[in-house]
Amino acid sequence: QVQLAESGGGLVQAGGSLRLSCAASGSIFRPVIMGWYRQAPGKQRELVATITSAGSTNYADSVKGRFTISRDNAKNTVYLQMNSLKPEDTAVYYCKMATTMIHYWGQGTQVTVSS
């Protein structure tokens, strides 16, 4: 069994920065792709950013130029550096890690951006 533990969420003013981390533990696990998703109240969960084991990245248009995803394969950890935060970035952020056969979700971490 694999567990994902997220950290780094919190309350920040608009224009500020936060760095989210998500570490996998448990069974031997070599994710092919890691990513961050978010869900705001009353809205569907949406993709924020993904990164493959080779380092290829993909971002939602709404965060391009402000957020940066990175990973440490040796630590099975994925990061999300969030700069120039906006109130519309307020959501619960979830990490996801996947192989070709299975995927896991973290429990979520709240990010609140005040105006």
VENKADA-V454476 format. One record per residue. SS is DSSP state (helix for helix, strand for strand, loop for the rest). PHI is phi in degrees with one decimal (none if undefined). D_LAST is the distance of its C-alpha to the last C-alpha in whole Angstrom. Layout:
BEGIN
SS_PHI_D_LAST / SS_PHI_D_LAST
END
This chain:
BEGIN
loop_none_40 / strand_-113.1_37 / strand_-118.3_34 / strand_-111.8_31 / strand_-119.4_28 / strand_-97.2_25 / strand_-154.8_23 / loop_106.9_20 / loop_-71.0_17 / strand_161.1_14 / strand_-105.3_11 / strand_-144.4_9 / strand_-78.5_6 / loop_-55.5_5 / loop_92.3_9 / loop_-83.4_11 / loop_-132.9_14 / strand_-143.5_15 / strand_-125.8_19 / strand_-95.7_20 / strand_-129.0_24 / strand_-144.5_27 / strand_-114.8_30 / strand_-95.3_33 / strand_-141.7_36 / strand_113.9_39 / loop_-65.2_42 / loop_-59.2_43 / loop_-149.8_40 / loop_-123.6_39 / loop_-67.0_37 / loop_-82.1_37 / strand_-135.3_33 / strand_-125.1_30 / strand_-158.8_27 / strand_-122.5_23 / strand_-128.5_22 / strand_-144.2_19 / strand_-139.0_19 / loop_-90.4_16 / loop_-55.7_17 / loop_77.5_20 / loop_-121.7_20 / loop_-77.5_23 / loop_-64.8_23 / strand_-131.1_22 / strand_-72.5_23 / strand_-105.0_21 / strand_-163.2_24 / strand_-134.5_27 / strand_-145.3_30 / strand_-88.4_34 / loop_-64.6_36 / loop_-86.8_37 / loop_98.4_34 / loop_-74.2_33 / strand_-117.9_29 / strand_-144.1_27 / strand_-130.2_24 / loop_-66.8_22 / loop_-57.7_21 / loop_-69.3_18 / loop_-117.3_17 / loop_-58.3_20 / loop_85.9_20 / loop_-116.2_17 / strand_-109.0_19 / strand_-133.7_22 / strand_-100.1_24 / strand_-148.3_27 / strand_-146.7_30 / strand_-118.3_33 / helix_-64.3_36 / helix_-66.0_38 / helix_-101.1_35 / loop_49.9_34 / strand_-127.4_31 / strand_-122.7_28 / strand_-123.1_25 / strand_-136.9_21 / strand_-88.6_20 / strand_-117.1_16 / loop_-115.3_15 / loop_49.1_12 / loop_-65.0_10 / loop_-120.8_8 / helix_-55.7_6 / helix_-71.8_10 / helix_-82.6_11 / loop_-61.9_11 / strand_-177.6_14 / strand_-88.4_17 / strand_-101.7_19 / strand_-118.9_23 / strand_-97.9_25 / strand_-139.9_29 / strand_-128.9_32 / strand_-143.1_35 / loop_-102.7_38 / loop_-76.2_41 / loop_-116.8_42 / loop_-151.9_39 / strand_-137.2_35 / strand_-132.0_33 / strand_-116.6_30 / loop_-81.2_28 / loop_-84.3_26 / loop_98.3_23 / strand_-137.0_20 / strand_-80.1_16 / strand_-120.5_13 / strand_-124.2_10 / strand_-113.4_7 / strand_-92.6_4 / loop_-90.6_0
END
